[in-house]
Amino acid sequence: MRCRCDQHEWPDGGGDDHVAKVDPAGASNEAVVCGRCTTPGALFLDVDEYYQYRYDARRLFALGDADAGRIRLADEPVEVRESKARAEGNPPPNRATSDGSADATR
C-alpha cells in the first residue's frame, strides 16, 4: 500500500502493481500524507490488498510492521482498475489474509 496525493498518484506509474485508489475513512483525510510530499493523499492498494478489501471486506490495514499501527479505509473505493485486478485472476472463495490466517481486524 502506498499513499499519494493527486499530483503524484498511481505510485507505479500506471503499471500493474496497484489496482485500487481508496480514501482513508473519516471526515478528514489530512492525517494521511503523500509519500513524496506533505500533501494529503489517498491510499493505493496492490492486487492482494484489493482482494482483501473487496472480497473479505477488510478495512484495517497495517502501516509497515504489524505493531506500527493500522489505517482504516473508506467503504467505497475512489477508483479501481478492474482490468488489472482481473488479469491476476479471481480470488478463491473464502479467501484468507495474506499470512493464511482469518482476518480479525475488520
Buried (B, 14 or more C-beta within 10 A) or exposed (E): BBBBBEEBBBBEEEEEBBBBBBBBEEEEBEEBBBEBEEBBBBBBBBBBBBBBBBBBEBBEBEEEEEEEEEBEBBEEBEEBBEEBBEEBEEBEEEBEBEEEEEBEEE
